[in-house]
């Protein structure tokens, strides 16, 4: 299973950025998908997650500013980030849980993409 994330970038505070993450490989279904972020001195933390049925979950710090979505036909996950703040600066990772053709469930991470928000 491969995850190809879009390139992040440098954004001014108050700006917007959209991340995407496309999944490919050998699996029968994608279950939960999510975005995590890693900042220096901290552990990787959940930003937002979305189930196969479309239920979403957000970190308190991004509620009302970020929107997670998925396109099941394209096997792609999105994160629309609005009203960005300097504290949103981090390396963002996409994560997927998939059901494999042999019946097992496996978890996979994207390569990480840097988002920098300037003040």
C-alpha positions in Angstrom: 0.0 0.0 0.0 1.4 3.4 -1.0 0.3 6.8 0.1 1.2 9.8 -2.0 0.7 13.1 -0.2 0.7 16.5 -1.8 3.4 19.0 -1.1 2.8 21.3 1.8 4.2 24.8 1.7 4.7 28.2 3.3 1.5 30.1 4.1 0.9 33.4 5.9 -1.2 33.4 9.1 -4.8 33.5 8.2 -4.3 31.8 4.9 -5.5 28.5 3.6 -3.9 25.3 2.3 -5.3 22.0 1.0 -3.5 18.7 1.5 -4.3 15.5 -0.3 -3.2 11.9 0.1 -3.8 9.3 -2.6 -3.8 5.6 -1.7 -2.8 2.8 -4.1 -1.9 -0.8 -3.9 -3.4 -4.1 -3.0 -6.4 -3.8 -0.7 -10.1 -4.4 -0.8 -11.3 -1.4 1.1 -10.1 1.7 3.0 -11.4 2.0 6.5 -10.5 5.0 8.6 -8.3 7.7 7.1 -6.7 10.5 9.0 -4.2 13.3 9.2 -1.6 13.6 12.0 1.0 16.2 12.6 4.4 16.3 14.3 6.0 19.4 15.8 9.4 19.6 17.4 9.4 18.4 21.0 6.0 16.8 20.7 4.6 13.5 19.7 2.7 12.9 16.5 -0.9 13.9 17.2 -4.2 13.4 15.5 -5.4 16.4 13.5 -8.6 14.9 12.0 -9.9 11.5 11.0 -12.8 10.2 8.9 -14.4 6.8 8.8 -15.5 4.9 5.7 -19.1 6.1 6.4 -18.0 9.8 6.6 -18.0 10.4 10.4 -15.3 12.8 11.3 -13.3 13.6 14.4 -11.1 16.7 14.9 -8.5 17.9 17.4 -9.9 20.7 19.5 -7.2 23.0 18.2 -8.4 22.8 14.6 -12.2 22.5 15.0 -14.0 25.1 12.9 -10.8 25.8 10.8 -9.9 22.5 9.2 -12.1 20.1 7.2 -11.3 16.5 6.4 -12.9 14.8 3.5 -12.4 11.7 1.3 -13.2 10.7 -2.2 -13.7 6.9 -2.1 -13.7 6.5 -5.8 -10.3 8.3 -6.1 -9.1 6.7 -2.9 -7.9 10.1 -1.8 -8.0 11.9 1.5 -8.1 15.7 1.8 -7.5 18.3 4.5 -8.7 21.8 3.9 -6.9 24.1 6.3 -8.3 27.6 6.7 -7.4 30.4 9.1 -4.0 28.9 9.6 -2.0 29.9 12.6 1.8 29.8 13.3 1.1 27.0 15.7 -0.2 24.9 12.9 3.3 24.7 11.6 4.2 21.0 11.5 5.0 18.0 9.4 1.6 16.5 8.4 1.2 12.8 7.8 -1.7 11.0 6.3 -2.7 7.6 7.7 -5.0 4.9 6.4 -6.3 1.7 7.7 -7.1 -0.8 4.9 -8.5 -4.3 4.6 -6.2 -6.4 2.6 -7.2 -9.0 0.0 -6.1 -11.8 2.4 -8.5 -10.4 5.0 -6.2 -8.7 7.4 -6.2 -5.1 8.4 -3.1 -3.0 8.1 -2.1 0.6 8.8 0.0 2.8 6.6 1.6 6.2 6.8 2.4 8.8 4.1 5.9 10.3 3.9 5.0 13.5 5.6 4.7 17.0 4.2 5.8 20.2 5.8 3.4 23.0 6.4 4.9 26.3 7.6 2.7 29.2 8.7 4.4 32.5 9.0 3.2 35.2 11.4 
